[in-house]
Amino acid sequence: MSLLARRADTASICPSDAAREIYEGDGGGWRTLMEPARQAAWRLVAAGKVEVTQAGRPVAEAEARGPIRIRRAR
């Protein structure tokens, strides 16, 4: 949520942005945090705080395949 707070109200983030923010260290080790970041996004969806989108449209967890974006709930 803090990443979204630093961006415009209409902006979205990638789960990799959150993984990179949390990861401590150099290199690509943040990739190990991608699945936890995606799971956290779905928890925030359930709480009504964010939407997960693909091609700019909200998607349900069961429908999401491939890259996703996270934005504030509208």
Buried (B, 14 or more C-beta within 10 A) or exposed (E): EEBBEEEEEEEBBBBBBBBBEEBEEEEEEBEEBBEEBBEBBBEBBEEEBBBBBBEEEBBEEEEBEEEBBBBBEE
